[in-house]
Amino acid sequence: MTDHTAVILLACALVFLVAVLMGAAAGYLARRDHSSYPAAVTRGAVAFAAVLTLAATLTSSLTTLISR
């Protein structure tokens, strides 16, 4: 495995960890706001998906800018 591949894998792991933490925090805060468990899980899942979508968008934008 090259250094470039290792850095890419570490970046993916970091983005995934941040997404999981944001999803857990959103679910926890929703539950603290007296939401039901299904509503809190839904808010956590939406936050998780939003972080992954944002990371993918930023990655594709940076890739497009760098390749020019």
C-alpha positions as CSV (number, residue, x, y, z in Angstrom):
1,M,0.0,0.0,0.0
2,T,1.4,3.4,-1.0
3,D,1.4,6.5,1.2
4,H,-1.2,8.1,-1.1
5,T,-3.6,5.2,-0.6
6,A,-3.1,5.2,3.2
7,V,-3.8,8.9,3.4
8,I,-7.0,8.5,1.4
9,L,-8.2,5.6,3.6
10,L,-7.4,7.6,6.8
11,A,-9.4,10.6,5.4
12,C,-12.3,8.3,4.6
13,A,-12.2,6.9,8.1
14,L,-12.0,10.4,9.6
15,V,-15.0,11.6,7.6
16,F,-17.0,8.5,8.6
17,L,-16.1,9.0,12.3
18,V,-17.2,12.7,12.1
19,A,-20.5,11.6,10.4
20,V,-21.2,9.1,13.1
21,L,-20.4,11.6,15.9
22,M,-22.7,14.2,14.3
23,G,-25.5,11.7,13.9
24,A,-25.2,10.6,17.5
25,A,-25.1,14.2,18.7
26,A,-28.2,15.1,16.6
27,G,-30.1,12.1,18.0
28,Y,-29.1,12.9,21.5
29,L,-30.1,16.5,21.2
30,A,-33.4,15.5,19.7
31,R,-34.0,13.1,22.5
32,R,-33.2,15.9,25.0
33,D,-35.8,18.0,23.3
34,H,-38.4,15.4,24.3
35,S,-38.7,13.8,20.8
36,S,-39.7,10.2,20.6
37,Y,-37.1,7.5,20.0
38,P,-38.0,7.0,16.3
39,A,-37.9,10.8,15.7
40,A,-34.5,11.1,17.4
41,V,-33.1,8.2,15.3
42,T,-34.5,9.8,12.2
43,R,-32.8,13.1,13.0
44,G,-29.5,11.3,13.7
45,A,-29.7,9.5,10.4
46,V,-30.5,12.7,8.5
47,A,-27.5,14.4,10.1
48,F,-25.3,11.4,9.3
49,A,-26.4,11.5,5.6
50,A,-25.9,15.2,5.4
51,V,-22.3,15.1,6.7
52,L,-21.5,12.3,4.2
53,T,-23.2,14.3,1.4
54,L,-21.3,17.4,2.3
55,A,-18.0,15.6,2.3
56,A,-18.7,14.0,-1.1
57,T,-19.6,17.4,-2.5
58,L,-16.5,19.0,-1.2
59,T,-14.3,16.2,-2.5
60,S,-15.8,16.4,-6.0
61,S,-15.5,20.2,-6.0
62,L,-11.8,20.1,-4.9
63,T,-11.1,17.3,-7.4
64,T,-12.6,19.4,-10.2
65,L,-10.6,22.5,-9.2
66,I,-7.3,20.7,-8.8
67,S,-7.6,18.8,-12.2
68,R,-7.9,22.1,-14.1
